[in-house]
Amino acid sequence: MYKAHFKLTRNPFDLTPDPTCFFPTRRHCEALSALYYGVRRHKGFVVVTGEVGTGKTLLLRCLLGQLQESKDVAIAYLFNARLSPTEFLQYIVSDFGLPTSGKNKCDLLVDLGNFLVSRSKRKMTTVLILDEAHHLSEDILEEVRLLSNLETTDDKLLQIVLAGQPELDQKLDSVELRQLKQRIAVRAQLGPLDPEETKGYIERRLQVAGAEFNPSSLFPGPTVSAVYRHSQGLPRLINTICENALILAYTNGVRIITPDTIGVVAKELRLDVISEPAVKRNTKPSAPEVLEILGIMIDMFSALRKPTTADPHADTPAAIQGRVREPYI
């Protein structure tokens, strides 16, 4: 709704991972090159990790675009990691265009193996891309490792790309998955943008959206600094903040985004709210309770001591009970 107001041809800060909006930072370019190299050189396992909102899915979409330019590449793309091992196998076999109806796990593995061998003989590449891989269970990851056993004496039949949050690294570092970790040939890691990259990212997005004006006239330097401060350089948060800032500016009929506008947006999005740990229940007794407990204990110890008088009945249970006062309730 604000496109005409700012003379744009499309929304510049959509959250949809659009490869045309890819901003080539050094880290993102290195990661994309590493992924492409690992797949095309048939290295087997390739892993890319990064915090939430650093652009992993967009990177995978860019990789898909590059791979699909070649006619010799077949790709299965899994974005839902909440599957059982059998469902996982059914999904990727189906995504490669093979029939799955009425087939058990053994049949699926045989069909997949024959498919991969046939493509390998024709010097073709077959790729399995697993997004949100940090959600994969250990059982699924073990299935993935077993799929990597499909190989010839000099080539990997299936190229596997794992992309996920840092929790994926933690899983791969576990003792249970050490065999899988040892098979990883290429690793890449994404991080947040720095202040200068944040400025270039915003400008790039506006240019893709058809902006014919100087981007700094819409997002001046102090405003970009405010965006960086509230987003910490995470591309997804940059998009969210800038999108809402454009809407707010359009609503107010202004054509310049100010730092105050970014502050209002950040407050509405609760970006400055830091979750505090749950307040622990106070289990310590109060001062009166402590005095009461001490009094009871003193009386009990006094009652259990041997009396100094030669009373033959002094240590009987009845006598002791008579010397122990009732506790306060």
C-alpha positions as CSV (number, residue, x, y, z in Angstrom):
1,M,0.0,0.0,0.0
2,Y,3.0,2.3,0.5
3,K,4.6,1.5,-2.9
4,A,3.1,4.5,-4.7
5,H,3.9,6.8,-1.8
6,F,7.6,6.0,-2.0
7,K,7.6,5.4,-5.8
8,L,8.6,1.7,-5.5
9,T,7.5,-1.1,-7.8
10,R,7.5,-3.8,-5.1
11,N,7.8,-4.2,-1.4
12,P,11.5,-4.0,-0.7
13,F,11.6,-5.8,2.6
14,D,9.4,-8.9,2.1
15,L,10.4,-11.9,4.3
16,T,10.1,-14.3,1.5
17,P,13.6,-15.6,0.6
18,D,13.9,-14.2,-2.9
19,P,17.3,-14.9,-4.6
20,T,17.0,-11.6,-6.5
21,C,17.4,-9.8,-3.2
22,F,20.6,-11.7,-2.3
23,F,23.1,-9.3,-0.8
24,P,26.6,-10.6,-1.4
25,T,28.5,-10.1,1.8
26,R,31.9,-11.8,2.1
27,R,30.6,-14.5,4.4
28,H,27.5,-15.2,2.3
29,C,29.5,-15.4,-0.9
30,E,32.0,-17.7,0.7
31,A,29.3,-19.9,2.0
32,L,27.5,-20.1,-1.3
33,S,30.7,-20.9,-3.1
34,A,31.5,-23.6,-0.6
35,L,28.1,-25.2,-1.0
36,Y,28.2,-25.1,-4.8
37,Y,31.8,-26.5,-4.8
38,G,30.9,-29.3,-2.5
39,V,27.9,-30.4,-4.6
40,R,29.4,-30.1,-8.0
41,R,32.7,-31.8,-6.9
42,H,30.7,-34.6,-5.4
43,K,32.2,-34.2,-1.9
44,G,29.3,-35.9,-0.2
45,F,28.3,-34.0,3.0
46,V,28.2,-30.2,3.1
47,V,27.0,-28.3,6.2
48,V,26.0,-24.6,6.6
49,T,24.9,-23.2,10.0
50,G,23.9,-19.8,11.3
51,E,21.7,-18.1,13.8
52,V,18.0,-17.5,13.3
53,G,17.5,-14.9,10.5
54,T,21.0,-14.9,9.1
55,G,19.8,-16.0,5.6
56,K,20.3,-19.7,5.5
57,T,17.1,-20.5,3.5
58,L,17.9,-17.6,1.1
59,L,21.3,-19.1,0.6
60,L,19.8,-22.5,-0.2
61,R,17.4,-20.8,-2.7
62,C,20.4,-19.2,-4.4
63,L,22.2,-22.6,-4.5
64,L,19.1,-24.1,-6.1
65,G,19.0,-21.4,-8.7
66,Q,22.6,-22.1,-9.7
67,L,22.2,-25.9,-9.7
68,Q,19.0,-25.8,-11.7
69,E,20.8,-23.9,-14.5
70,S,22.4,-27.3,-15.3
71,K,20.3,-30.0,-16.9
72,D,22.3,-32.8,-15.2
73,V,21.2,-32.0,-11.6
74,A,18.3,-33.7,-9.8
75,I,17.3,-32.2,-6.4
76,A,15.2,-33.3,-3.5
77,Y,14.5,-30.5,-1.0
78,L,13.2,-31.2,2.5
79,F,12.0,-28.3,4.6
80,N,10.0,-30.3,7.2
81,A,12.2,-32.1,9.6
82,R,9.4,-33.5,11.8
83,L,9.2,-36.9,10.0
84,S,9.7,-40.5,11.0
85,P,12.6,-42.4,9.3
86,T,10.2,-44.1,6.9
87,E,8.3,-40.9,6.1
88,F,11.6,-39.2,5.5
89,L,12.6,-41.8,3.0
90,Q,9.2,-41.7,1.3
91,Y,9.4,-38.0,0.9
92,I,12.9,-37.8,-0.7
93,V,12.2,-40.7,-3.0
94,S,9.0,-39.0,-4.1
95,D,10.7,-35.7,-4.5
96,F,13.1,-37.4,-6.9
97,G,10.1,-38.4,-9.0
98,L,10.0,-42.0,-8.1
99,P,6.8,-43.9,-7.1
100,T,6.3,-44.7,-3.4
101,S,2.8,-46.1,-3.2
102,G,2.6,-49.5,-1.6
103,K,6.3,-49.8,-1.1
104,N,8.1,-50.7,2.1
105,K,11.4,-49.2,3.3
106,C,13.4,-51.9,1.6
107,D,11.7,-51.3,-1.7
108,L,12.3,-47.6,-1.4
109,L,16.0,-48.0,-0.7
110,V,16.4,-50.4,-3.6
111,D,14.6,-47.9,-6.0
112,L,16.7,-45.0,-4.7
113,G,19.9,-47.0,-5.0
114,N,19.1,-47.9,-8.6
115,F,18.2,-44.3,-9.4
116,L,21.5,-43.0,-8.0
117,V,23.6,-45.6,-9.8
118,S,21.9,-44.9,-13.1
119,R,22.5,-41.2,-12.8
120,S,26.1,-41.7,-11.8
121,K,26.8,-43.8,-14.9
122,R,25.6,-40.9,-16.9
123,K,27.9,-38.5,-15.0
124,M,24.9,-36.7,-13.5
125,T,24.6,-35.1,-10.0
126,T,21.9,-35.9,-7.5
127,V,21.4,-33.6,-4.5
128,L,19.5,-33.9,-1.2
129,I,19.0,-30.6,0.6
130,L,17.8,-30.6,4.2
131,D,16.7,-27.3,5.5
132,E,16.0,-26.7,9.3
133,A,18.3,-29.7,9.8
134,H,18.7,-28.9,13.5
135,H,15.2,-30.3,14.0
136,L,16.2,-33.7,12.6
137,S,16.2,-36.5,15.1
138,E,19.2,-38.7,15.7
139,D,17.3,-41.5,13.9
140,I,16.9,-39.4,10.8
141,L,20.5,-38.2,10.9
142,E,21.6,-41.8,11.1
143,E,19.4,-42.5,8.0
144,V,21.1,-39.7,6.3
145,R,24.5,-41.1,7.2
146,L,23.5,-44.5,5.8
147,L,22.4,-42.9,2.5
148,S,25.9,-41.5,2.2
149,N,27.1,-45.1,2.0
150,L,25.6,-45.2,-1.5
151,E,28.9,-44.6,-3.4
152,T,31.3,-46.1,-5.9
153,T,35.0,-46.6,-5.5
154,D,35.7,-43.1,-6.6
155,D,32.5,-41.1,-6.3
156,K,29.6,-40.2,-3.9
157,L,26.3,-41.0,-5.5
158,L,24.3,-38.6,-3.4
159,Q,25.3,-35.1,-2.4
160,I,23.8,-34.1,0.9
161,V,23.5,-30.5,2.1
162,L,22.5,-29.8,5.8
163,A,21.5,-26.3,6.8
164,G,20.4,-25.4,10.3
165,Q,20.9,-23.3,13.4
166,P,23.9,-23.7,15.7
167,E,22.1,-26.5,17.5
168,L,22.9,-28.6,14.4
169,D,26.6,-28.2,15.2
170,Q,26.0,-29.3,18.7
171,K,24.2,-32.5,17.5
172,L,27.0,-33.3,15.0
173,D,29.5,-32.9,17.9
174,S,27.8,-35.6,19.9
175,V,29.4,-39.0,20.4
176,E,26.4,-40.7,18.8
177,L,26.9,-38.9,15.5
178,R,30.7,-38.9,15.3
179,Q,30.6,-41.1,12.2
180,L,28.4,-38.6,10.4
181,K,30.6,-35.7,11.5
182,Q,33.7,-37.4,10.1
183,R,32.1,-37.5,6.7
184,I,31.5,-33.8,6.4
185,A,33.7,-32.5,3.6
186,V,32.8,-28.8,3.5
187,R,31.4,-26.6,6.3
188,A,30.3,-22.9,6.2
189,Q,28.9,-20.6,8.8
190,L,26.7,-17.4,8.4
191,G,26.7,-14.5,10.8
192,P,25.0,-11.2,11.2
193,L,25.8,-8.1,9.1
194,D,28.1,-5.4,10.4
195,P,26.9,-1.7,10.3
196,E,28.3,-1.0,6.8
197,E,26.8,-4.2,5.5
198,T,23.5,-3.3,7.0
199,K,23.6,0.0,5.1
200,G,24.4,-1.8,1.9
201,Y,21.7,-4.4,2.5
202,I,19.0,-1.7,2.9
203,E,20.2,0.1,-0.3
204,R,20.3,-3.2,-2.2
205,R,16.7,-4.0,-1.2
206,L,15.4,-0.6,-2.2
207,Q,17.2,-0.8,-5.6
208,V,15.6,-4.2,-6.3
209,A,12.3,-2.6,-5.4
210,G,12.7,0.0,-8.1
211,A,13.9,2.9,-6.1
212,E,15.2,5.6,-8.5
213,F,16.1,8.0,-5.6
214,N,19.2,8.0,-3.4
215,P,18.4,5.4,-0.6
216,S,20.0,7.6,2.0
217,S,17.2,10.2,1.4
218,L,14.7,7.6,2.7
219,F,16.9,5.9,5.3
220,P,19.5,8.5,6.4
221,G,22.7,7.4,8.2
222,P,21.4,7.9,11.8
223,T,18.3,5.9,10.8
224,V,20.4,3.0,9.4
225,S,22.4,3.0,12.7
226,A,19.1,2.7,14.6
227,V,18.1,-0.2,12.4
228,Y,21.4,-1.9,13.1
229,R,21.2,-1.3,16.8
230,H,17.7,-2.9,17.1
231,S,18.3,-5.7,14.6
232,Q,21.9,-6.6,15.6
233,G,22.6,-7.0,11.9
234,L,20.2,-10.0,11.4
235,P,18.7,-9.7,7.9
236,R,15.3,-11.0,8.9
237,L,15.0,-8.4,11.6
238,I,16.2,-5.7,9.3
239,N,13.4,-6.6,6.9
240,T,10.8,-6.6,9.7
241,I,11.9,-3.2,11.1
242,C,12.2,-1.5,7.7
243,E,8.9,-2.9,6.5
244,N,7.0,-1.6,9.5
245,A,8.9,1.7,9.4
246,L,7.7,2.3,5.8
247,I,4.1,1.5,6.8
248,L,4.3,3.9,9.7
249,A,5.8,6.7,7.6
250,Y,3.2,6.1,4.9
251,T,0.5,6.3,7.6
252,N,1.9,9.6,8.9
253,G,2.3,11.0,5.3
254,V,6.1,11.5,5.5
255,R,8.8,10.4,3.1
256,I,11.8,10.2,5.4
257,I,12.4,7.4,8.0
258,T,13.8,8.9,11.1
259,P,15.5,7.2,14.1
260,D,12.5,8.0,16.2
261,T,10.3,6.1,13.7
262,I,12.7,3.1,14.1
263,G,12.5,3.4,17.9
264,V,8.7,3.3,17.8
265,V,8.7,0.3,15.5
266,A,11.2,-1.5,17.7
267,K,9.1,-0.8,20.7
268,E,5.9,-2.1,19.0
269,L,7.8,-5.3,17.9
270,R,9.2,-5.6,21.5
271,L,12.7,-5.9,20.2
272,D,14.1,-4.3,23.3
273,V,12.4,-6.8,25.6
274,I,14.8,-9.3,27.0
275,S,13.3,-12.4,28.5
276,E,14.2,-12.9,32.2
277,P,14.5,-16.3,33.8
278,A,11.5,-17.4,35.8
279,V,11.6,-16.1,39.3
280,K,12.6,-18.9,41.6
281,R,10.2,-19.6,44.4
282,N,11.6,-18.5,47.8
283,T,12.0,-21.7,49.8
284,K,13.9,-20.1,52.7
285,P,11.9,-20.0,55.9
286,S,11.1,-16.6,57.5
287,A,12.7,-15.3,60.6
288,P,9.8,-16.3,63.0
289,E,9.8,-19.8,61.4
290,V,13.6,-20.1,62.0
291,L,13.2,-19.2,65.7
292,E,10.3,-21.6,66.1
293,I,12.3,-24.5,64.5
294,L,15.3,-23.7,66.7
295,G,13.2,-23.7,69.8
296,I,11.7,-27.0,69.0
297,M,15.1,-28.5,68.3
298,I,16.6,-27.1,71.6
299,D,13.7,-28.6,73.6
300,M,14.1,-31.9,71.8
301,F,17.8,-32.1,72.5
302,S,17.2,-31.1,76.1
303,A,14.6,-33.8,76.5
304,L,16.9,-36.5,75.2
305,R,19.8,-35.6,77.5
306,K,20.2,-37.9,80.6
307,P,18.9,-36.2,83.7
308,T,21.3,-35.4,86.6
309,T,18.9,-36.7,89.2
310,A,18.7,-40.4,90.0
311,D,15.1,-40.8,88.9
312,P,14.6,-44.3,87.7
313,H,11.7,-43.2,85.5
314,A,13.4,-40.1,84.0
315,D,14.3,-41.8,80.7
316,T,11.0,-43.4,80.1
317,P,9.1,-42.3,76.9
318,A,6.4,-40.8,79.0
319,A,8.8,-38.7,81.0
320,I,10.6,-37.5,77.8
321,Q,7.4,-36.7,76.1
322,G,6.4,-34.6,79.1
323,R,9.5,-32.5,78.9
324,V,9.1,-31.8,75.1
325,R,6.8,-28.9,74.5
326,E,4.3,-29.0,71.7
327,P,5.5,-27.2,68.5
328,Y,3.8,-24.1,67.5
329,I,1.3,-24.5,64.6
